[in-house]
C-alpha cells in the first residue's frame, strides 16, 4: 500500500509546490481534485495541451505518480446527467494522456425515496456510459462511497446494473461507517471488496457522516482497523488522504495536516 494526498487539501498551492511538498514529505503520489482556483481538470494549467508533457516529466522527476483524477460527475440528477457523462469521458481522455489509472465519479443522492428504483437505474446508466468510454484504455471509473451511495447495499444495486470491465469502487472509509446507523468496516469490505481499487482516508468526530473533520487519529473513524483489514485481505492499492480544506477552510492548513498524516500512517 502506498500513500497519496488529494489536492482538495491544498487549494492555494501551485503545481510546483504540490509536487515539491509531496515528494519532500515522503508521499508516493497525488490525487488531483482541482489545482489552485480551477476545478475543471482539463482546464488546470499543468494539463493544458502546451504544458502536459512538461508536467508529466515533473511528476517523474519528483518520484511521484498521479493516482486518480477526481471529477465532479454526479449521475442522480437528470438535469446534469449528459454533462456529467461528457465530463467523465473528458477525464478519461486526460487520464490516458497522463498515465493515470483511475477517475472518480459520484452516485450521488436519492432525493426522493419514492423514486429510488428510477434513481438507481439512472445512476447505473450514467456510470455505464462513462465506463464504456474507458474500456480498453487502462482506466477504471471508480464510484465513491458517498452520499446515499455510502450504503454498500445501495451501491451493489447499481453495480448489478452495470456491465463493464472498467468499473470499480473508491472506498471513502468515513462515509459508510458514519452513514445512517453505521456500517462495520468488515461488512463494507465483504460486500464491496472485490470492486475496491482505491481508498480515501479521513477522520471525523461525531455520528454524522459530515461530522467534525479532525487530523488523522484524533477522530473516531477506526483507521488502524481499516488498514489492518486491508492488509489481511491483500489490498495493494493506494491510501489517499482526503483533507477537505477547499470546502472547509477553517480546518488546519496543509502544512500541518499533510506531514501529520504521513507520520501517523507510517506508525
C-alpha positions as a printed Julia matrix, in Angstrom:
267×3 Matrix{Float64}:
   0.0    0.0     0.0
   1.27   3.45   -0.95
   0.36   6.89    0.35
  -1.03   9.87   -1.55
  -2.89  13.07   -0.76
  -5.69  14.81   -2.62
  -5.16  18.37   -3.81
  -8.53  19.11   -2.18
  -6.39  19.69    0.89
  -4.13  22.37   -0.58
  -6.34  24.69   -2.67
  -3.86  27.57   -2.65
  -0.75  25.59   -3.59
   0.79  25.91   -7.03
   1.52  22.84   -9.13
   5.22  23.16   -8.33
   4.56  23.4    -4.58
   2.25  20.37   -4.68
   4.99  18.25   -6.23
   7.74  19.6    -4.0
   5.77  19.06   -0.78
   4.51  15.61   -1.74
   8.0   14.43   -2.58
   9.65  16.11    0.39
   7.19  14.67    2.89
   7.62  11.15    1.58
   4.32  10.62   -0.23
   4.28   8.23   -3.16
   1.66  10.02   -5.22
  -1.01  12.68   -5.58
  -4.69  12.68   -6.38
  -6.0   15.63   -8.39
  -9.13  17.45   -7.21
  -8.51  20.84   -8.72
  -5.38  22.97   -8.76
  -5.49  26.45   -7.2
  -8.78  28.08   -8.33
  -9.52  25.68  -11.2
 -11.68  22.61  -10.57
 -12.24  21.53  -14.18
  -9.38  19.07  -14.69
  -8.82  19.73  -18.39
  -8.56  23.48  -17.64
  -5.9   23.15  -14.94
  -2.77  24.93  -16.15
  -0.43  21.88  -15.85
  -2.77  19.83  -18.04
  -3.27  22.3   -20.88
  -2.04  20.93  -24.24
   1.11  23.03  -24.24
   2.06  22.08  -20.68
   1.09  18.46  -20.26
   4.33  16.82  -21.41
   6.38  19.02  -19.08
   4.02  18.25  -16.21
   4.37  14.51  -16.78
   8.13  14.92  -16.66
   7.94  16.97  -13.44
   5.91  14.24  -11.74
   8.55  11.67  -12.71
  11.41  13.91  -11.57
   9.82  14.12   -8.11
   9.44  10.34   -7.92
   5.66  10.58   -7.77
   2.62   9.18   -9.53
  -0.76  10.77  -10.23
  -3.08   8.06   -8.99
  -6.59   9.43   -9.59
  -8.42  12.29  -11.31
 -11.41  13.36   -9.22
 -14.32  14.65  -11.28
 -17.5   16.4   -10.16
 -19.67  13.93  -12.11
 -22.98  13.12  -10.43
 -25.44  10.78  -12.1
 -28.55  11.08   -9.9
 -29.68  14.45  -11.29
 -31.41  14.18  -14.7
 -30.54  17.81  -15.47
 -26.83  17.1   -15.03
 -26.64  13.6   -16.48
 -25.47  14.41  -20.01
 -22.93  16.99  -18.79
 -21.59  14.54  -16.2
 -21.16  11.83  -18.82
 -19.21  14.22  -21.04
 -17.09  15.38  -18.09
 -16.33  11.76  -17.25
 -15.29  10.97  -20.81
 -13.03  14.03  -20.91
 -11.41  12.97  -17.64
 -10.74   9.53  -19.09
  -9.06  11.06  -22.14
  -6.89  13.18  -19.84
  -6.09  10.17  -17.66
  -4.88   8.29  -20.73
  -2.52  11.15  -21.61
  -1.21  11.36  -18.05
  -0.98   7.61  -17.46
  -3.45   7.79  -14.56
  -5.27   4.53  -13.75
  -8.43   5.92  -12.12
 -11.04   8.64  -12.36
 -13.61   9.25   -9.59
 -17.36   9.81  -10.07
 -20.37  10.08   -7.73
 -23.8    8.5    -7.5
 -24.64  10.69   -5.53
 -28.04  11.18   -3.87
 -31.51   9.66   -3.8
 -33.54  12.87   -3.41
 -36.96  11.19   -3.42
 -37.23   7.8    -1.76
 -40.38   7.07   -3.77
 -38.27   7.28   -6.94
 -35.43   5.21   -5.52
 -35.55   2.5    -8.19
 -35.56   5.04  -11.02
 -32.65   6.98   -9.49
 -30.55   3.85   -9.12
 -31.27   2.95  -12.75
 -30.22   6.43  -13.88
 -27.0    6.32  -11.86
 -26.23   2.98  -13.48
 -26.95   4.44  -16.92
 -24.54   7.34  -16.4
 -21.82   5.17  -14.91
 -22.21   2.61  -17.69
 -21.78   5.28  -20.37
 -18.56   6.58  -18.82
 -17.23   3.06  -18.2
 -17.8    2.15  -21.84
 -15.57   5.07  -22.85
 -12.82   3.78  -20.54
 -12.78   0.18  -21.7
  -9.52  -0.88  -23.29
  -7.77   2.34  -22.24
  -6.22   1.22  -18.95
  -8.5    3.45  -16.88
 -11.08   2.4   -14.27
 -14.09   4.57  -13.43
 -14.47   4.48   -9.65
 -17.74   5.36   -7.99
 -17.16   6.69   -4.49
 -18.94   5.53   -1.34
 -20.5    8.96   -0.91
 -23.89  10.48   -0.16
 -26.75   7.99   -0.29
 -24.45   5.59   -2.09
 -22.33   5.28    1.04
 -24.67   2.39    1.87
 -22.9   -0.62    0.35
 -26.2   -2.38   -0.3
 -27.4    0.54   -2.41
 -24.09   0.7    -4.26
 -24.31  -3.01   -5.02
 -27.71  -2.43   -6.63
 -26.02  -0.04   -9.05
 -23.09  -2.37   -9.68
 -25.51  -5.16  -10.59
 -26.9   -2.96  -13.38
 -23.55  -2.02  -14.9
 -21.74  -4.38  -17.24
 -18.18  -3.17  -17.77
 -14.63  -4.29  -17.1
 -13.77  -0.65  -16.32
 -15.9   -0.2   -13.21
 -14.54  -0.04   -9.69
 -15.22   1.42   -6.25
 -13.42   4.13   -4.32
 -13.88   3.35   -0.63
 -14.07   6.5     1.46
 -13.8    4.78    4.82
 -15.56   7.55    6.75
 -18.8    7.56    4.8
 -20.24   4.02    5.1
 -19.01   3.87    8.7
 -20.91   7.07    9.56
 -23.9    6.75    7.18
 -27.29   6.07    8.76
 -26.9    3.61   11.6
 -23.3    2.95   10.59
 -21.8    0.07    8.72
 -18.95  -2.01   10.21
 -15.76  -1.97    8.16
 -15.76  -5.71    7.6
 -19.34  -5.61    6.32
 -18.47  -2.89    3.79
 -15.45  -4.83    2.62
 -17.32  -8.1     2.45
 -19.83  -6.53    0.07
 -17.56  -4.27   -1.98
 -14.04  -5.63   -1.53
 -13.75  -7.28   -4.94
 -14.52  -3.91   -6.57
 -12.37  -1.63   -4.39
  -9.45  -0.17   -6.34
  -8.64   2.92   -4.3
  -9.19   4.14   -0.73
  -9.75   7.57    0.83
  -8.61   8.01    4.42
 -10.07  10.76    6.58
 -11.03  11.12   10.22
 -14.04  12.82   11.8
 -15.77  13.16   15.15
 -19.45  12.52   15.67
 -22.04  10.07   14.43
 -22.98  12.06   11.32
 -21.24  11.36    8.0
 -20.36  15.06    7.79
 -19.06  15.33   11.33
 -16.22  17.49   12.58
 -13.1   16.92   10.49
 -10.06  16.04   12.57
  -6.42  15.25   11.99
  -5.74  11.55   11.43
  -6.11   9.55   14.62
  -7.88  12.34   16.52
 -11.42  11.41   15.47
 -13.45   8.25   15.86
 -13.04   6.63   12.44
 -11.21   3.31   13.02
  -8.34   4.0    10.64
  -5.96   1.46   12.19
  -8.58  -1.27   11.98
  -9.22  -0.38    8.36
  -5.55  -0.65    7.44
  -5.32  -3.97    9.24
  -8.39  -5.25    7.38
  -6.99  -4.15    4.01
  -3.65  -5.76    4.78
  -5.28  -9.02    5.81
  -7.32  -9.08    2.59
  -4.26  -8.48    0.41
  -5.13  -4.95   -0.72
  -2.26  -3.47   -2.73
  -3.93  -0.21   -3.78
  -3.4    3.35   -2.59
  -4.34   5.1     0.64
  -5.12   8.71   -0.17
  -5.53  11.42    2.45
  -8.65  13.5     1.78
  -8.31  16.73    3.76
 -11.32  18.85    2.79
  -9.64  22.24    3.1
 -11.24  23.59   -0.09
 -14.74  23.03    1.3
 -13.97  23.65    4.99
 -11.38  26.46    5.07
 -11.3   26.72    8.86
  -9.58  23.33    9.33
  -5.79  23.16    9.7
  -3.51  24.25    6.89
  -1.98  21.56    4.66
   1.42  22.46    6.08
   0.11  20.97    9.35
  -2.22  18.22    8.14
  -0.12  16.61    5.4
   3.01  15.9     7.48
   0.87  14.82   10.45
  -0.98  12.3     8.26
   2.14  10.68    6.89
   3.68  10.43   10.37
   0.52   8.8    11.67
   0.23   6.35    8.78
   3.87   5.3     8.89
   3.48   4.26   12.53
